[in-house]
Amino acid sequence: MPYLIYLFIFLVQGKSENSIEFKIEISDSYPTISLDIGNQKSRKLLLSHYTPMILTFPYQNIPNHYDNANSLTYNPSDIITQIPNINYGKENYIVMLSDESFTINNNLNLSLKFGAITNENFKCPDSSAGLSGLIRNTEGLFNLENKYLLINQLYEQKKISQKLFYIALYYKNNELLSESKIILGSYPQELKLNELPYCDLDNTYSKNYFDCRLDEIIIEDVDNTTRVQTYKERHIVARFEEGNIQPNQLPYYLYPTFKDIFITKNGCEEKDGIFDCSKKPEVIKILKSLMSLENINI
């Protein structure tokens, strides 16, 4: 059966003096945080690894969206930028950068440069007021400087002492949780960082995505056969993607190995490329006992 190693990605080491912690609410597989934007309370923001700053959606007469026309602290600017649509081939988003007051945990008030989408036809979840960006570079984004990144703004205002963030697990015992947490500028002190397995962040594919390149996968069968799959030319890249939380997927060229294990040796069924072991509880039991990665669906 597969033996999957839990990977912890850590950006910067060291003890942080200032940090900000948010509760992450998980509903319909979407992770969101809530904060006050201007005088509008509890706006929900999706966590985004693609958006460079806090990005709000058009009001569209939806009460929970952010409406700058009804804000007492909205300060417009003449800065306009274009952010590429994450669905390639679609039209870029036109964004107006402006200043706004934000109230965060513990009544922390600060002014941030944020983006408001000016295209009223922008499609977004009705339950969300926008995105809270965790992007680490603005290369390729028109008229957008690194100083506007959310992490950089918090760092320059001395609200956080380090440019890093930690996101707690979304899964426990193979069940998607209803809430988690994110810490900006620090990490849980109980973690013993020098004892955790890790992989180096890789920017070969994109300087903005958080990529972790894996050159080797270890697979253990129930007969104690260990297979070491090594890839030097075709790398496996672990990447944080946008949208709702999805089960992990592996590259197609690992398909023959896993088919041999699940279908040929253990009698599971296959449909549309999915291995179904629901009729083989003994296989699922063994697999769960071997896994040390919590955030994966079976």
Secondary structure, 3 states (H helix, E strand, C coil): CECCCCCCCCCCCCCCCCCEEEEEEEECCEEEEEEEECCEEEEEEEEECCCCCEEECCCCCCCCCCCHHHCCCCEEEEEEEEECCCCCCCCCEEEEEEEEEEEEHHHEEEEEEEEEECCCCCCCCCCCCEEEECCCCCCCCECCCHHHCHHHHHHHCCCCCCCCEEECCCEECCEECCEEEEEECCCCCCCCHHHCCCCCEECCCCCCCCEEEECEEEEECCCCCEEEEECCCCCEEEECCCCCCCCCCCCHHHHHHHHHHHHHHCCCEEECCEEECCCCHHHHHHHHHHCCCCCCCC
